[in-house]
Amino acid sequence: QVQLVESGGGLVQAGGSLRLSCTASGSIFSIMGWYRQAPGKQRELVAAITSRDTTNYADSVKGRFTISRDNGKNTVYLQMNSLKTEDTAVYYCNAPLGIRQYWGQGTQVTVSS
């Protein structure tokens, strides 16, 4: 059974940092990523990384967020620095496998002004 388990969300002041983690079990994924969904908005891609460490970022987070992975631990991380109030959202770990998309349960990130 495939599972993605996230951790690391919370409340932080603007300008602060948080680190999200997502550990996968049940399969190995060549691509893993993070999406977020703010209230009233569509879910959007934040960052993604391949097993060869090729990365892709949303323009809104470039230079502030860093995605990385530990293939030995089947874990992907999202280091979020210089957080802004507009980064407030539920963050979801994502991993595609064939035609299926696997999602974590989501972790709330709230950035206060």
C-alpha positions in Angstrom: 0.0 0.0 0.0 1.4 3.4 -1.0 1.5 6.1 1.6 2.9 9.6 1.7 3.2 11.0 5.2 4.0 14.6 5.7 5.2 16.6 8.7 6.6 20.0 9.5 3.8 22.5 9.0 2.9 25.1 11.5 2.5 28.8 12.3 5.4 31.1 11.6 5.8 34.9 11.3 6.5 36.5 7.9 10.2 36.3 7.1 10.6 33.0 9.0 11.3 29.5 7.9 9.8 26.1 8.0 10.9 22.7 6.7 8.4 20.2 5.4 9.1 16.5 5.1 7.3 13.7 3.2 8.2 10.1 3.5 6.9 7.6 1.0 6.3 3.9 1.6 5.1 1.1 -0.6 6.8 2.3 -3.7 9.8 4.2 -5.1 9.0 7.4 -7.0 11.1 8.9 -9.7 9.4 12.3 -9.2 8.1 13.7 -6.0 6.8 17.2 -5.4 4.9 19.6 -3.2 1.6 21.3 -4.1 -0.4 23.8 -2.0 -3.9 25.0 -1.8 -5.0 28.2 -0.2 -8.6 28.9 0.8 -10.7 29.6 -2.3 -7.9 28.9 -4.7 -6.9 26.0 -6.9 -4.2 23.6 -5.9 -0.9 24.6 -7.4 2.5 23.1 -7.9 5.1 24.5 -5.6 8.2 22.5 -6.5 9.1 19.0 -7.8 12.3 17.0 -7.9 13.3 13.9 -9.9 15.4 11.0 -8.6 18.4 12.6 -10.4 17.8 15.9 -8.5 16.4 17.9 -11.4 14.2 20.5 -9.8 11.3 22.7 -10.9 9.8 25.6 -8.9 6.8 27.9 -9.2 7.9 31.4 -10.0 6.4 32.7 -6.7 8.8 30.6 -4.6 12.0 30.7 -6.6 14.9 31.9 -4.5 13.0 31.3 -1.3 12.1 27.6 -1.3 14.4 24.6 -1.9 13.2 21.1 -2.6 15.5 18.2 -1.9 15.3 14.4 -1.4 17.0 11.5 0.3 16.5 8.5 -2.0 17.8 6.2 0.7 15.0 7.3 3.0 12.4 7.8 0.2 11.8 11.2 1.6 11.4 14.6 0.0 11.9 17.9 1.8 10.8 21.5 1.2 12.8 24.1 2.9 10.8 27.3 3.0 12.6 30.6 3.8 11.6 34.2 3.8 8.0 33.1 4.1 5.2 35.5 3.1 1.6 35.7 4.2 0.6 34.6 0.7 2.4 31.3 1.3 -0.3 30.4 3.8 -2.0 27.2 2.5 -2.3 23.5 3.0 0.8 21.8 1.5 0.5 18.4 0.0 3.1 15.9 -0.9 2.6 14.4 -4.4 4.1 11.5 -6.3 3.0 10.2 -9.6 3.3 6.6 -10.5 2.2 5.6 -14.0 -1.3 7.1 -14.5 -1.9 7.4 -10.8 -1.3 10.4 -8.5 -0.6 9.8 -4.9 -1.1 12.5 -2.3 -0.3 13.0 1.3 -2.9 14.1 3.9 -1.7 17.7 3.8 0.0 19.9 6.4 -1.1 23.4 7.2 1.3 26.3 6.9 0.2 29.6 8.3 2.3 32.7 7.9 1.3 35.6 10.1 2.1 39.3 9.4 
